[in-house]
Amino acid sequence: MIGAGAREHALVLALADDLAVTALACAPGNAGTAALAEQLAVDVTDPNAITKLASSWSADLVVVGPELPLVAGAADAVRAAGIACFGPSAGAARIEGSKAFAKDVLTAAGVPTARSELVDNPGRLDAALNHFGPPWVVKDDRLAAGKGVVVTDDLEVARVHALTLLDGGHPVLLESYLDGPEISLFCLVDANATVVPLLAAQDFKRVGDGDAGPNTGGMGAYAPLPWAPESLTADVVRQIVVPVVAELARRGVPFTGLLYAGLALTTAGPQVIEFNCRFGDPETQVVLALLRTPPAGLLMATATGALAQQPPLQWDSGAAVVVVLAAEGYPGTPRIGDVITGAEGPGILHAGTRRRDDGAVVSAGGRVLSVVGTGADLAAARVHAYQRVQQVHLPGGHYRSDIGLPATRRENGRFAGR
């Protein structure tokens, strides 16, 4: 397992419980994965270092968690060494690495998405902004860890964000605003273009209750969606995911791994906000909490083109909620080094943590812990999650108190983070 966040801890936890797994390592891991897997040091941005490590460890399968190594070509390098890898090639990972590339793929595939315009020259910005808004949606074309997007009714705020990116040499994508609730749908995709959807989830991007404040990497999520129509997943797979997978294959970059569709459910139907090339965080934490099918075989089948031979997925009938506990200062500059207490036991997934030489677990990043609760329904899962998060102490730590709350009232919510 390559990565160090709560997503990787959730995957490691699921794999550690799988009887088919005989040995498990995580690189570089965190204080949580250390209890479940051998910890290995690696520079996750270096495909050759990842490949060398996997070869020396005699890995049968490498699962790449974060987007950075995938965009850098980690999966290509690992597969070239004869090792199965769960994750797309660098060419296919451009679906996340470049928003302009993703838009081109969506247009060619005939998939509904927001109208957009790429701006790479500050002199063209004002004219382009006049083609949109309000609200204005301004995106960094590159990877931005979920924090390169501004959605605003204030033209000057949109302009300043765009100019900051352009002045740094980064193209800007302007988009029309897609109104409606947002959802995330993860799909396993193998080299034979077999698509197997997981449970749809909804995440909460903004830092504060009621969707206040700036975008983050994600402050919480829940699954399943009690307000969604039964046909939603099948419709999205048929109308959006399958055409995108076919278009990538047509371009000579077939997708293998986890294709993550971020969607707005508009009055005109589902439209694509973005595609990601890996498991999302924090949605992975709730989706895996409900998956009853052992994951190792699924990941290996995806990596080796055998998804069509897998039996139907089995799911828990209940619900799951994850609440992210963040460090003081996040999503700006987080304070690190604070001692965390009360974080032992089930339901706690580590992200920005490390263990000091004296044995204390301390904060080491912005999103410090993911706290997962499950229950017979969403309301029960919320109670479980919030009871658990209140038992954890992190000086200056903060979290949202409304994760999944609208959905307990059968409301879909309107989460504006793009």
Secondary structure, DSSP 8 states (H G I E B T S, - for coil): -EE-SHHHHHHHHHHHT-TT-S--EEEE--TTGGGTSEE----TT-HHHHHHHHHHTT-SEEEB-SHHHHHHTHHHHHHHTT-EEES--HHHHHHHH-HHHHHHHHHHHT--B--EEEE--GGGHHHHHTTS-SSEEEEESS--TT-SEEEES-HHHHHHHHHHHHHTT--EEEE----S-EEEEEEEE-TT--EEEEEEEEE--EEEGGGEEEE-S-SEEEES-TTS-TTHHHHHIIIIIHHHHHHHHHTT----EEEEEEEEEETTEEEEEEEESS--TTHHHHHHHHB-S-HHHHHHHHHHT-GGGS----B-SSEEEEEEEE-TTTTSS-----B-BS--STTEEESSEEE-TTS-EEE-SSEEEEEEEEESSHHHHHHHHHHHHTT-B-TT-B--S-TTHHHHTT--------
